[in-house]
Amino acid sequence: MLPDAAALHAASDLAQSLIVRHDLQAQVRAPRLHATLLSLGWEDQLSERHLAWARAAAARVRAPSFELRFDHVLSFPRAPRAKRPCVLCAPAEPQLGFLRLYEALHAALWSQVPDLQDLQDLPRAPHITPHMTLCYSRQSVPEQAVAPLAWTVQSFALLHNRRGSSGPYELLGQWPLE
């Protein structure tokens, strides 16, 4: 989910202040800031079949718009010597709008798998931590509260991460919320 202009600016400023405060060897890539909803993998290029499957599932999702709120930062763990994502995370209380959209998208994607006989066979959506990756660094950022950052999510997008690119993600589709 792409932040609105005010949230994008606030997230960029926050990331820059964390880099300075924690002496991170990192950089902010504002055009890449987004709230992660679901990953479809890490292929260099999505196949036409995979892309059609994802777009068709996204088009079936019906969910209301909602406020997404973040209030603390931390570094997700990674393998030794790997860069760790420094992320802005949602509060401990459930982000119901986010969870409803996540579950609806998960169900729409899995319902198109031919081997599943009925909706009872659908795998449960795995636990997710609503987050926005601010930067990557080998140094860890300890969990800490930050000024709340929120925006009203009115759509969700399918983004493709071109490996090695520091530019914006490729926008492959965007769908409005009700």
C-alpha positions as CSV (number, residue, x, y, z in Angstrom):
1,M,0.0,0.0,0.0
2,L,1.4,3.3,-1.0
3,P,1.4,6.1,1.5
4,D,-0.1,9.5,0.8
5,A,2.3,12.4,0.3
6,A,2.2,13.6,3.9
7,A,2.9,10.0,5.2
8,L,5.6,9.5,2.6
9,H,7.3,12.8,3.7
10,A,7.0,11.9,7.4
11,A,8.4,8.4,6.9
12,S,11.3,9.7,4.9
13,D,12.1,12.2,7.6
14,L,11.8,9.5,10.3
15,A,14.1,7.2,8.4
16,Q,16.7,9.9,8.0
17,S,16.6,10.8,11.7
18,L,17.1,7.1,12.6
19,I,20.1,6.8,10.2
20,V,21.7,9.8,11.9
21,R,20.7,8.8,15.5
22,H,21.9,5.2,15.2
23,D,24.8,5.9,12.8
24,L,23.4,3.5,10.3
25,Q,25.2,2.8,7.1
26,A,22.0,3.1,5.1
27,Q,20.1,5.4,2.8
28,V,16.4,6.4,2.5
29,R,14.8,5.5,-0.8
30,A,11.6,7.5,-0.6
31,P,10.2,6.3,-3.9
32,R,10.3,2.7,-2.6
33,L,8.4,3.4,0.7
34,H,5.3,1.3,1.0
35,A,3.4,-0.7,3.6
36,T,3.9,-4.4,2.8
37,L,0.7,-6.4,2.5
38,L,1.7,-9.7,0.9
39,S,4.8,-10.9,-1.1
40,L,4.4,-13.0,-4.2
41,G,8.1,-14.0,-4.3
42,W,11.4,-12.7,-5.5
43,E,11.5,-13.5,-9.2
44,D,13.5,-11.2,-11.4
45,Q,10.6,-11.1,-13.8
46,L,7.0,-12.2,-13.1
47,S,5.6,-14.6,-15.7
48,E,2.5,-13.5,-17.6
49,R,0.6,-16.3,-16.0
50,H,1.7,-15.3,-12.5
51,L,0.9,-11.7,-13.2
52,A,-2.5,-12.5,-14.6
53,W,-3.2,-14.7,-11.5
54,A,-2.3,-11.8,-9.1
55,R,-4.2,-9.2,-11.0
56,A,-7.3,-11.3,-11.2
57,A,-7.2,-12.0,-7.5
58,A,-6.7,-8.4,-6.7
59,A,-9.6,-7.4,-8.8
60,R,-11.9,-9.7,-6.8
61,V,-11.0,-8.2,-3.5
62,R,-13.7,-6.0,-1.9
63,A,-12.7,-4.2,1.3
64,P,-13.4,-0.8,2.8
65,S,-10.8,2.0,3.1
66,F,-9.2,2.2,6.5
67,E,-6.7,4.1,8.5
68,L,-3.3,2.5,8.8
69,R,-1.3,3.6,11.8
70,F,2.4,3.0,12.8
71,D,3.9,3.9,16.1
72,H,7.2,2.2,16.7
73,V,10.4,1.1,14.9
74,L,12.7,-1.9,15.1
75,S,15.0,-4.0,13.0
76,F,13.7,-7.3,11.8
77,P,16.3,-10.1,12.4
78,R,18.3,-11.5,9.5
79,A,21.2,-13.9,9.0
80,P,24.5,-12.7,10.3
81,R,26.2,-10.1,8.1
82,A,23.0,-9.6,6.1
83,K,21.4,-6.2,6.0
84,R,18.5,-5.9,8.4
85,P,15.3,-4.1,7.5
86,C,14.6,-1.2,9.8
87,V,10.8,-1.1,9.9
88,L,8.0,1.2,11.1
89,C,5.4,-1.1,12.7
90,A,1.8,-0.9,13.7
91,P,0.7,-0.7,17.3
92,A,0.1,-3.9,19.3
93,E,-3.7,-3.6,18.9
94,P,-5.0,-5.2,15.7
95,Q,-5.2,-3.0,12.6
96,L,-8.6,-4.4,11.6
97,G,-8.8,-2.7,8.2
98,F,-5.4,-4.0,7.3
99,L,-6.1,-7.5,8.5
100,R,-9.4,-7.7,6.6
101,L,-7.7,-6.5,3.4
102,Y,-4.8,-9.0,3.9
103,E,-7.2,-11.9,4.6
104,A,-9.4,-11.0,1.6
105,L,-6.4,-10.8,-0.7
106,H,-4.9,-14.1,0.6
107,A,-8.3,-15.8,0.1
108,A,-8.7,-14.4,-3.4
109,L,-5.2,-15.6,-4.4
110,W,-5.6,-19.1,-3.0
111,S,-9.1,-19.6,-4.3
112,Q,-7.6,-19.7,-7.8
113,V,-5.4,-22.7,-7.1
114,P,-6.8,-25.6,-9.1
115,D,-6.0,-28.4,-6.6
116,L,-8.2,-26.9,-3.9
117,Q,-11.7,-28.5,-3.9
118,D,-13.5,-25.9,-1.9
119,L,-13.0,-23.0,0.4
120,Q,-12.5,-25.3,3.4
121,D,-9.2,-26.4,1.8
122,L,-7.8,-22.8,1.7
123,P,-4.7,-22.4,3.8
124,R,-5.0,-19.9,6.7
125,A,-3.4,-16.6,6.1
126,P,-0.1,-16.6,8.0
127,H,0.5,-14.1,10.8
128,I,1.6,-10.7,9.5
129,T,3.1,-7.7,11.1
130,P,1.9,-4.6,9.4
131,H,5.1,-2.6,8.5
132,M,6.9,-0.2,6.3
133,T,10.6,-0.8,5.6
134,L,12.4,2.4,6.0
135,C,15.9,1.3,5.2
136,Y,18.4,-1.6,5.3
137,S,21.5,-1.7,7.5
138,R,23.8,-4.2,9.0
139,Q,23.4,-2.2,12.3
140,S,20.3,-3.0,14.3
141,V,17.8,-0.4,15.5
142,P,16.4,-1.2,19.0
143,E,12.6,-1.3,19.3
144,Q,11.4,2.2,20.2
145,A,8.3,4.3,20.1
146,V,8.0,7.1,17.5
147,A,5.4,9.8,16.8
148,P,2.4,8.0,15.2
149,L,2.3,8.0,11.4
150,A,-1.0,7.3,9.8
151,W,-2.9,7.7,6.6
152,T,-6.2,6.6,5.1
153,V,-5.6,3.6,2.8
154,Q,-7.9,4.0,-0.2
155,S,-6.2,1.5,-2.6
156,F,-3.7,-1.3,-2.7
157,A,-1.1,-1.9,-5.4
158,L,0.9,-4.7,-7.0
159,L,4.5,-3.7,-7.1
160,H,7.5,-5.4,-8.7
161,N,10.9,-5.0,-7.1
162,R,13.5,-5.0,-9.8
163,R,16.5,-6.6,-8.1
164,G,19.5,-4.2,-7.7
165,S,17.4,-1.2,-8.6
166,S,17.4,1.8,-6.3
167,G,14.7,3.5,-8.2
168,P,10.9,3.1,-7.6
169,Y,9.1,-0.2,-7.8
170,E,7.4,-1.0,-11.1
171,L,3.7,-0.4,-10.5
172,L,1.9,-3.4,-12.1
173,G,-1.6,-2.6,-10.9
174,Q,-3.6,-0.6,-8.4
175,W,-7.1,-1.3,-7.0
176,P,-9.4,1.0,-5.1
177,L,-11.0,0.2,-1.7
178,E,-14.6,0.9,-1.1
